[in-house]
Amino acid sequence: MSKITKIETSFSEAELIGKIKQTVGFWRVQKWLIIYNAVNYPRKAEDIANHLAISVSLVHKTISEFKRNGAKSIETVGKGGRKNSYLTFDEEKEFMDSFIKQAQLGQIATTSDIKGAFENRTGEKVHKTTIYRLLERHQWRKIVPLPFHPKQDKKVQEEFKKTSVKK
């Protein structure tokens, strides 16, 4: 026989309904519905899961996190994002500003220069693809002139040299 899933909380029924209505994001709403059901209609976790069309493990996990951390366990940032980055986006922007200033003065910034400065800033060795992704995130692209015109014709050039008037 399973245990009855219930929670003692300081939220009233009206406050819980307000949280459900104000929350943005499907899974956050589902978690508030789990809490609402556990507070107002205590029953087995399987019954709550069937009622809300979710897994039993999500009910157990949500109840456990709510008991440990309260409402902040539901109001999380969410999935995705740059969790394993060396620098925040703003720090990267600040880092790239020095290279932008150099480029405006006519100096060329190479990826090896940027990589060395980045490794000094972070104190860790990084792969060159890390720098290429950094440059892409900040809309940097490699602009190099071609050594020759793509539609050039050697015969026409030679003829022009022979027929042109020298001064």
VENZI-V616237 format. One record per run of one state. SS is the DSSP state (@ for helix, = for strand, . for the rest). FROM is the first residue (numbers start at 1). TO is the last residue. If there is no record, write none. Layout:
<<SS:FROM:TO> <SS:FROM:TO>>
This chain:
<<.:1:3> <=:4:5> <.:6:12> <@:13:22> <.:23:25> <@:26:40> <.:41:42> <=:43:44> <@:45:52> <.:53:55> <@:56:73> <.:74:88> <@:89:104> <.:105:110> <@:111:122> <.:123:127> <@:128:137> <.:138:153> <@:154:163> <.:164:167>>
